[in-house]
């Protein structure tokens, strides 16, 4: 029986024969600068089919984990982008316990002070009414405010900064009653002209313009049943909500405070749990791949008992044999991880090409961490799977191993 043990030698030996005769160029040259890695790579190449299948198993596992992780992140960030605007709104209304229908003037003044430098205050009157236009009637939501442009967009651009006269109608009202700019509109017996049409609401918020009519606040004697603070940022919204509660609700619960960023936090928690579930689901594939590598290493070490026995007999130490076998398993994990990460990148870019998601939710540090973490995780799974077979083979007595 002839067995090559190139790349590992007893202590005190000179440079390995394989290293001295192998060209030192490219990836192969780099590999052969490390004797243990070179020998492990050669051993894997001797059983290319079996090694390739094990690497494919790791690649599939990494692909599943990374793709699910990246897709979960893309979904979470896309939802945050779509809903991000609502995190800047704080809605204040009279507390239910007081049974008041409108906010007190002093409360409005205090809210203006709190909002100063952090955002804009929009006092708002709201009611449900029936309007008539073009011979048709419709039940609509009625809003009264002088600054609708802070809450809504116009169908053809921004709404007026100051709303002093006429009626602004939502797109559903305009469509249902066939209203255009200048059309007459009867609101609870009062006649108005349509001065603008609002765009459809896209944010998740209780104040929606779609089926609404917006009038100047002077039509309602300055009574407001809610106030909306449009903060400059989610952090400002949180600060406004906290100060409002500390100022207006000291002794008695005078106002109810609804911070829309709470919705975003709930949605973010949901997506975080979903992401973890997807990663756990994908990890099952890696466990299966790990079992495949365990089986490969166990069969490989059994077939190479004679070779391992010769290595031990000529003076190769047990730690060196263990290191060689573990390097083989790690190389399988590295190869499979790189392939899996590459295929994951291709899949993500394919998703970008066929869907409306933007690159800003793809090229984020978290997705990069998934790619790198997937490769490292694949190496870890391979190393853990090869640990017992390597230890078992390295611990066998040389005489027993030589007997086959």
DOPAKOL-774581 format. One record per residue (C-alpha): x, y, z. Coordinates in steps of 0.2 Angstrom, whole numbers, padded with zeros to 4 digits, always signed. Layout:
N
XYZ ...
//
This chain:
404
+0000+0000+0000 +0007+0017-0005 +0001+0032+0004 +0006+0050+0002 +0007+0061+0017 +0013+0076+0008 +0011+0093+0017 +0012+0087+0035 +0028+0081+0042 +0036+0077+0059 +0043+0091+0069 +0061+0096+0063 +0058+0091+0044 +0061+0104+0031 +0050+0111+0018 +0037+0099+0011 +0040+0091-0006 +0023+0096-0013 +0025+0114-0008 +0042+0115-0017 +0036+0108-0033 +0019+0117-0035 +0018+0133-0045 +0016+0148-0033 +0004+0158-0043 -0015+0162-0042 -0026+0154-0029 -0017+0137-0030 -0001+0146-0026 -0008+0154-0011 -0016+0138-0005 +0001+0128-0007 +0009+0141+0004 +0000+0133+0019 +0004+0114+0019 -0011+0109+0029 -0023+0118+0018 -0014+0112+0003 -0016+0094+0008 -0034+0096+0014 -0038+0103-0003 -0030+0089-0012 -0039+0076-0002 -0056+0085-0006 -0051+0085-0025 -0048+0066-0024 -0066+0063-0020 -0073+0077-0031 -0091+0071-0033 -0094+0067-0014 -0085+0084-0009 -0095+0093-0022 -0112+0086-0016 -0107+0091+0002 -0103+0109-0004 -0119+0110-0013 -0129+0105+0002 -0120+0119+0012 -0123+0131-0003 -0142+0127-0003 -0143+0130+0016 -0133+0147+0015 -0144+0152+0000 -0160+0148+0010 -0154+0157+0026 -0147+0173+0017 -0161+0175+0005 -0174+0173+0018 -0165+0185+0029 -0162+0198+0015 -0180+0197+0009 -0186+0199+0027 -0176+0215+0029 -0181+0222+0012 -0199+0219+0017 -0197+0227+0034 -0188+0242+0027 -0200+0245+0012 -0214+0245+0024 -0205+0257+0035 -0202+0269+0020 -0220+0268+0015 -0227+0271+0033 -0213+0282+0039 -0223+0298+0037 -0236+0293+0050 -0222+0292+0063 -0222+0311+0064 -0240+0314+0069 -0247+0316+0086 -0266+0317+0088 -0273+0325+0104 -0291+0324+0108 -0302+0328+0123 -0301+0314+0136 -0316+0302+0136 -0318+0304+0155 -0321+0323+0154 -0335+0320+0141 -0330+0336+0132 -0333+0338+0114 -0319+0351+0110 -0302+0356+0116 -0301+0371+0128 -0293+0386+0121 -0280+0386+0134 -0276+0368+0129 -0274+0374+0111 -0262+0388+0117 -0252+0376+0127 -0250+0364+0112 -0244+0378+0101 -0230+0381+0114 -0226+0363+0115 -0225+0361+0096 -0215+0377+0094 -0198+0372+0086 -0203+0354+0085 -0216+0355+0071 -0233+0362+0067 -0249+0362+0076 -0265+0359+0066 -0281+0362+0076 -0295+0352+0068 -0314+0352+0068 -0322+0336+0062 -0340+0330+0059 -0351+0319+0048 -0362+0328+0036 -0372+0326+0020 -0367+0336+0005 -0376+0340-0012 -0368+0343-0028 -0372+0341-0047 -0389+0334-0041 -0382+0320-0031 -0379+0318-0012 -0366+0310-0002 -0361+0307+0016 -0344+0313+0020 -0331+0317+0033 -0331+0336+0036 -0315+0344+0042 -0312+0362+0047 -0294+0369+0047 -0285+0384+0040 -0269+0374+0035 -0274+0359+0026 -0258+0359+0017 -0249+0352+0032 -0260+0337+0032 -0265+0333+0014 -0258+0335-0003 -0267+0342-0018 -0271+0332-0033 -0262+0344-0044 -0248+0349-0031 -0248+0356-0014 -0264+0363-0006 -0265+0381-0001 -0254+0386+0014 -0269+0396+0021 -0287+0390+0018 -0299+0405+0020 -0313+0402+0008 -0322+0389-0002 -0322+0370+0000 -0308+0357-0003 -0315+0340-0008 -0307+0323-0007 -0305+0313-0023 -0319+0301-0019 -0331+0315-0016 -0326+0324-0032 -0329+0308-0042 -0345+0303-0034 -0353+0320-0036 -0344+0325-0052 -0336+0340-0045 -0323+0351-0053 -0314+0367-0048 -0328+0380-0046 -0342+0368-0045 -0355+0373-0032 -0357+0362-0016 -0370+0362-0003 -0363+0358+0014 -0377+0356+0028 -0387+0369+0019 -0373+0381+0016 -0367+0385-0001 -0348+0384-0006 -0337+0384-0021 -0324+0370-0024 -0307+0378-0024 -0296+0363-0024 -0296+0344-0024 -0286+0334-0012 -0275+0319-0017 -0279+0302-0011 -0272+0298+0006 -0258+0286+0007 -0253+0286+0025 -0261+0275+0039 -0269+0289+0049 -0287+0292+0056 -0287+0309+0046 -0290+0304+0028 -0295+0316+0014 -0302+0303+0002 -0321+0305+0007 -0319+0322+0015 -0324+0340+0013 -0312+0353+0021 -0318+0370+0025 -0310+0385+0034 -0310+0384+0053 -0320+0401+0054 -0335+0391+0049 -0335+0382+0066 -0333+0396+0078 -0316+0391+0083 -0321+0374+0091 -0309+0360+0088 -0312+0342+0093 -0294+0337+0090 -0277+0344+0087 -0263+0336+0076 -0245+0340+0078 -0235+0337+0063 -0218+0335+0070 -0201+0337+0061 -0196+0320+0065 -0201+0304+0075 -0190+0309+0089 -0199+0326+0090 -0215+0317+0089 -0211+0307+0104 -0204+0322+0114 -0220+0332+0110 -0231+0317+0116 -0222+0315+0132 -0222+0334+0136 -0240+0335+0132 -0244+0321+0144 -0233+0329+0157 -0241+0346+0155 -0260+0343+0152 -0263+0327+0161 -0254+0332+0178 -0269+0331+0190 -0283+0326+0178 -0283+0316+0162 -0288+0331+0151 -0283+0324+0134 -0280+0308+0125 -0264+0307+0116 -0261+0295+0101 -0244+0294+0094 -0244+0286+0077 -0226+0281+0079 -0233+0267+0091 -0240+0259+0075 -0223+0259+0067 -0215+0251+0082 -0229+0237+0082 -0226+0234+0064 -0207+0234+0066 -0209+0221+0080 -0220+0210+0069 -0207+0211+0055 -0193+0207+0067 -0202+0191+0073 -0206+0187+0055 -0187+0189+0050 -0182+0178+0065 -0195+0164+0060 -0188+0165+0042 -0170+0163+0048 -0175+0149+0059 -0184+0140+0045 -0169+0143+0033 -0157+0136+0047 -0165+0119+0045 -0157+0118+0028 -0140+0121+0035 -0143+0107+0049 -0147+0095+0034 -0131+0101+0026 -0121+0098+0042 -0128+0080+0043 -0122+0078+0025 -0104+0084+0029 -0104+0073+0045 -0108+0058+0035 -0095+0063+0022 -0081+0065+0035 -0086+0049+0044 -0085+0039+0028 -0069+0048+0022 -0060+0045+0038 -0065+0026+0038 -0059+0024+0020 -0043+0033+0025 -0039+0023+0041 -0023+0016+0033 -0017+0033+0027 -0020+0041+0044 -0011+0026+0052 +0004+0029+0041 +0004+0047+0045 +0004+0043+0064 +0017+0030+0062 +0030+0041+0053 +0028+0054+0067 +0014+0065+0062 +0006+0071+0079 -0012+0068+0083 -0016+0087+0084 -0009+0089+0066 -0020+0075+0060 -0035+0083+0068 -0031+0099+0061 -0030+0092+0043 -0047+0084+0044 -0055+0099+0052 -0047+0110+0038 -0055+0099+0025 -0072+0101+0033 -0069+0120+0035 -0065+0121+0016 -0081+0112+0012 -0090+0125+0022 -0081+0140+0015 -0084+0134-0003 -0102+0130+0000 -0104+0147+0009 -0096+0157-0005 -0107+0149-0018 -0123+0151-0008 -0119+0169-0004 -0116+0172-0023 -0132+0164-0028 -0141+0174-0014 -0135+0190-0022 -0141+0185-0039 -0158+0181-0032 -0159+0198-0023 -0154+0207-0038 -0167+0197-0048 -0180+0203-0035 -0175+0221-0038 -0176+0219-0057 -0194+0212-0057 -0202+0222-0042 -0204+0240-0037 -0192+0239-0022 -0177+0251-0022 -0159+0248-0020 -0159+0259-0004 -0167+0244+0005 -0156+0231-0003 -0139+0239+0000 -0140+0241+0018 -0127+0235+0032 -0139+0222+0038 -0140+0213+0022 -0121+0214+0020 -0120+0206+0037 -0132+0192+0031 -0120+0188+0017 -0105+0188+0028 -0113+0179+0042 -0120+0166+0030 -0103+0161+0024 -0096+0161+0042 -0111+0151+0048 -0108+0138+0034 -0090+0136+0039 -0095+0134+0057 -0108+0121+0053 -0096+0112+0042 -0082+0113+0056 -0095+0107+0069 -0100+0092+0058 -0082+0087+0055 -0077+0088+0073 -0082+0071+0079 -0076+0061+0064 -0059+0070+0064 -0057+0067+0083 -0062+0049+0081 -0049+0046+0067 -0035+0056+0075 -0037+0047+0091 -0036+0029+0084 -0020+0020+0088 -0008+0019+0073 -0007+0000+0074 -0026-0002+0073 -0027+0010+0059 -0014+0001+0049 -0024-0015+0051 -0038-0006+0041 
//
